[in-house]
Structures are given as structure tokens and as C-alpha cells.
Amino acid sequence: MCRGAQHVVNRILPAADTILHDHRVKFTREDIDSSELDRRRALYGPLTEAVRELVDATIRTEVDESVIREVHAEVAAAAAKLRAKQLDGAFGLRFTTGGESFAWGNAGIGLRNALAPPLSVESDASGLHWTEVTLGAPYEGPPGLVHGGICALVLDHLLGTTASSIEPRFTGTLTLRYRRGTPLGRLRAEARITRNEGRKTVVNGTLSDAGGVTVEAEGIFIGPATATA
Ligand SMILES: CCCCCCCCCCCCCCCC(=O)SCCNC(=O)CCNC(=O)[C@H](O)C(C)(C)COP(=O)(O)OP(=O)(O)OC[C@H]1O[C@@H](n2cnc3c(N)ncnc32)[C@H](O)[C@@H]1OP(=O)(O)O
């Protein structure tokens, strides 16, 4: 998990059971240490990268029909092998014995989620939070442009992590202004807290390409009553 999110989780941990009970978040304490986590990271990370590659290759391939059929059978066989032993439901938010967190199914940052771009949030001492990401063919909406919902995913995650740098926060309201199409390719999103009122934190941010801002965002993030009680 990215540094910002780990900081949030460290704050959530003491109140986790209450928060999770209230919000039905799936939360698991695993009996593993950080070296085992590293071993699993090295195991699953490359698998997820290979699946991401497969998703992009599936969209863009122009090989012969016979090869498509062959690959279809191979992919179905691979999925059946993985299905032989499965979690009951989603991955949830997990912790090692040392309190390190891993949300490997998360749609924004999940190490085991090939749909995740994946995002990694950085921050500096001034309170600026940012993420840089390359969005390719799998994230297309209008031709050659990023899907509006994917822009929202990036901004929701970044603004949420920014809001949660003080206390854990859920997205209450997210308002986006799409100023122009966001081209597929390298992008940067930035965010800052602009207002803090008790359990409510307002965060403003932008998504930009090399030519400037494409999407402006404002989010109102709400802390669970139990986290600040
Ligand atoms: C915490 C554990 C996370 C674990 C993970 C860790 C990972 C760390 C990485 C973080 C990165 C996350 C980035 C993605 C973040 C999501 O994507 S979160 C998922 C999407 N959001 C949700 O599912 C939230 C669903 N909604 C809810 O759970 C509840 O409605 C809320 C938002 C917690 C508020 O419920 P509530 O506590 O009952 O609120 P309530 O007491 O009625 O109101 C409190 C105040 O908030 C205001 N308010 C309430 N709802 C709203 C709203 N929707 N809009 C605006 N204002 C509102 C009220 O007007 C009130 O204001 P005041 O009267 O005090 O001025």
C-alpha cells in the first residue's frame, strides 16, 4: 500500500473493529510478518502485471482468428487453475502482525488487481498530495481519451487519501468539472485540503496532462463518527 494510505490505516487500526462493524468493511488480521508480505508481493505483483499486459494485448491484438481461439482456451485454463482455491468474497483490508496494511484487491491501488492503474500517492511537507500514472487503452472512454469514470476513480482515491492524512475519511460528495478531454497517456493528479470542519474535510484537486488541467475536483470527505469520538 502507498505511504499515505499506510498512514491512514495506522490511525484507523485502534478503532478498526467499530468502524468496520459500522461500515461493513472487510478487515482481516493475518498471522504473517513483513518478510512474508514481501515474499507474497514478489509472487503476486508480476502475475498482476502479466494480467494487465493481457488486458491491453486483448484490446489491441490483430492476430489471426485461430490464435485468438488458442489464447482463449489458454486463458480459460489459467483462470480455472486459479479458481481451484479461492477467497470467499473480496480481498478486503488486511494487516500483518506488525500492523502493515495491504489492500491488494483495491480498484485504485490493489497489487493483485489488474484493473487498478495502479495508483501510488506521494506527499510533501506542505500538504500537497499527488500521483502520476500512465493510462493506456484499457481506460479509454471517448476515442483516444480517458473514460470519465476512470478520471473520477483517480481523483476520488487521491482526494480521499489526502483527506485521510488527518483522520480516516469516506467520500461523501465528489464534484468534477471536466474542462476538456483527458488524453490517454501520462497524467498527474494533485490535491490539497482546503477546509477542515470537525468530521468534514474539503479537498480540491486537478487531473492534468502535459498541456495543463483537464479535470477539476472538489470532494467533501466525512469521518466515521467512531473514528473521532
Ligand atoms: C474509514 C475506513 C477506510 C478504510 C480504507 C483505508 C484506506 C485508506 C486510503 C484512503 C483513500 C480512500 C479513497 C476512496 C474513498 C472512497 O471511495 S470511500 C467509498 C465511497 N463512499 C462511501 O461509501 C461512503 C458512504 N456514505 C457513508 O458511509 C455515510 O453517509 C458517511 C459519508 C460516512 C456520512 O454518514 P454519517 O457519519 O452518518 O454522517 P452524518 O452524521 O449524517 O453527517 C455528518 C456531517 O457530514 C455531512 N454529510 C453527510 N453525508 C454527506 C455527504 N454525502 N456529502 C456531504 N456532506 C455530508 C452532514 O451534513 C453533516 O454535516 P454537519 O451537519 O456536521 O455540518
PDBQT file of the ligand as one rigid body, heavy atoms in Angstrom, charges set to zero:
ROOT
HETATM    1  C1  LIG A 301     -12.508   4.885   7.135  1.00  0.00    +0.000 C 
HETATM    2  C2  LIG A 301     -12.060   3.462   6.799  1.00  0.00    +0.000 C 
HETATM    3  C3  LIG A 301     -11.421   3.368   5.442  1.00  0.00    +0.000 C 
HETATM    4  C4  LIG A 301     -10.570   2.150   5.276  1.00  0.00    +0.000 C 
HETATM    5  C5  LIG A 301      -9.701   2.253   3.999  1.00  0.00    +0.000 C 
HETATM    6  C6  LIG A 301      -8.301   2.654   4.291  1.00  0.00    +0.000 C 
HETATM    7  C7  LIG A 301      -7.573   3.051   3.036  1.00  0.00    +0.000 C 
HETATM    8  C8  LIG A 301      -7.033   4.478   3.132  1.00  0.00    +0.000 C 
HETATM    9  C9  LIG A 301      -6.985   5.178   1.854  1.00  0.00    +0.000 C 
HETATM   10  C10 LIG A 301      -7.981   6.264   1.808  1.00  0.00    +0.000 C 
HETATM   11  C11 LIG A 301      -8.312   6.562   0.368  1.00  0.00    +0.000 C 
HETATM   12  C12 LIG A 301      -9.788   6.371   0.174  1.00  0.00    +0.000 C 
HETATM   13  C13 LIG A 301     -10.183   6.961  -1.166  1.00  0.00    +0.000 C 
HETATM   14  C14 LIG A 301     -11.536   6.403  -1.627  1.00  0.00    +0.000 C 
HETATM   15  C15 LIG A 301     -12.601   6.732  -0.669  1.00  0.00    +0.000 C 
HETATM   16  C16 LIG A 301     -13.949   6.010  -1.014  1.00  0.00    +0.000 C 
HETATM   17  O1  LIG A 301     -14.105   5.678  -2.142  1.00  0.00    +0.000 OA
HETATM   18  S1  LIG A 301     -14.967   5.714   0.211  1.00  0.00    +0.000 SA
HETATM   19  C17 LIG A 301     -16.266   4.873  -0.698  1.00  0.00    +0.000 C 
HETATM   20  C18 LIG A 301     -17.329   5.790  -1.194  1.00  0.00    +0.000 C 
HETATM   21  N1  LIG A 301     -18.020   6.408  -0.102  1.00  0.00    +0.000 N 
HETATM   22  C19 LIG A 301     -18.884   5.718   0.677  1.00  0.00    +0.000 C 
HETATM   23  O2  LIG A 301     -19.161   4.551   0.501  1.00  0.00    +0.000 OA
HETATM   24  C20 LIG A 301     -19.499   6.496   1.809  1.00  0.00    +0.000 C 
HETATM   25  C21 LIG A 301     -20.939   6.090   2.024  1.00  0.00    +0.000 C 
HETATM   26  N2  LIG A 301     -21.570   7.008   2.949  1.00  0.00    +0.000 N 
HETATM   27  C22 LIG A 301     -21.410   6.840   4.299  1.00  0.00    +0.000 C 
HETATM   28  O3  LIG A 301     -20.814   5.867   4.777  1.00  0.00    +0.000 OA
HETATM   29  C23 LIG A 301     -22.017   7.893   5.165  1.00  0.00    +0.000 C 
HETATM   30  O4  LIG A 301     -23.078   8.515   4.503  1.00  0.00    +0.000 OA
HETATM   31  C24 LIG A 301     -20.979   8.984   5.581  1.00  0.00    +0.000 C 
HETATM   32  C25 LIG A 301     -20.349   9.683   4.354  1.00  0.00    +0.000 C 
HETATM   33  C26 LIG A 301     -19.853   8.307   6.420  1.00  0.00    +0.000 C 
HETATM   34  C27 LIG A 301     -21.656  10.037   6.421  1.00  0.00    +0.000 C 
HETATM   35  O5  LIG A 301     -22.519   9.390   7.321  1.00  0.00    +0.000 OA
HETATM   36  P1  LIG A 301     -22.734   9.902   8.795  1.00  0.00    +0.000 P 
HETATM   37  O6  LIG A 301     -21.470   9.715   9.581  1.00  0.00    +0.000 OA
HETATM   38  O7  LIG A 301     -23.948   9.256   9.312  1.00  0.00    +0.000 OA
HETATM   39  O8  LIG A 301     -22.957  11.453   8.527  1.00  0.00    +0.000 OA
HETATM   40  P2  LIG A 301     -23.887  12.436   9.343  1.00  0.00    +0.000 P 
HETATM   41  O9  LIG A 301     -23.640  12.217  10.820  1.00  0.00    +0.000 OA
HETATM   42  O10 LIG A 301     -25.290  12.355   8.835  1.00  0.00    +0.000 OA
HETATM   43  O11 LIG A 301     -23.295  13.835   8.893  1.00  0.00    +0.000 OA
HETATM   44  C28 LIG A 301     -22.057  14.338   9.391  1.00  0.00    +0.000 C 
HETATM   45  C29 LIG A 301     -21.778  15.634   8.632  1.00  0.00    +0.000 C 
HETATM   46  O12 LIG A 301     -21.381  15.272   7.284  1.00  0.00    +0.000 OA
HETATM   47  C30 LIG A 301     -22.307  15.857   6.334  1.00  0.00    +0.000 C 
HETATM   48  N3  LIG A 301     -22.543  14.853   5.317  1.00  0.00    +0.000 N 
HETATM   49  C31 LIG A 301     -23.050  13.616   5.483  1.00  0.00    +0.000 A 
HETATM   50  N4  LIG A 301     -23.068  12.953   4.316  1.00  0.00    +0.000 NA
HETATM   51  C32 LIG A 301     -22.568  13.802   3.401  1.00  0.00    +0.000 A 
HETATM   52  C33 LIG A 301     -22.355  13.678   2.018  1.00  0.00    +0.000 A 
HETATM   53  N5  LIG A 301     -22.616  12.555   1.362  1.00  0.00    +0.000 N 
HETATM   54  N6  LIG A 301     -21.806  14.724   1.371  1.00  0.00    +0.000 NA
HETATM   55  C34 LIG A 301     -21.513  15.870   2.020  1.00  0.00    +0.000 A 
HETATM   56  N7  LIG A 301     -21.701  16.040   3.352  1.00  0.00    +0.000 NA
HETATM   57  C35 LIG A 301     -22.220  15.005   4.019  1.00  0.00    +0.000 A 
HETATM   58  C36 LIG A 301     -23.562  16.186   7.120  1.00  0.00    +0.000 C 
HETATM   59  O13 LIG A 301     -24.265  17.237   6.522  1.00  0.00    +0.000 OA
HETATM   60  C37 LIG A 301     -23.002  16.542   8.480  1.00  0.00    +0.000 C 
HETATM   61  O14 LIG A 301     -22.516  17.854   8.431  1.00  0.00    +0.000 OA
HETATM   62  P3  LIG A 301     -22.708  18.854   9.687  1.00  0.00    +0.000 P 
HETATM   63  O15 LIG A 301     -24.180  18.866   9.953  1.00  0.00    +0.000 OA
HETATM   64  O16 LIG A 301     -21.917  18.218  10.817  1.00  0.00    +0.000 OA
HETATM   65  O17 LIG A 301     -22.141  20.155   9.225  1.00  0.00    +0.000 OA
ENDROOT
TORSDOF 0
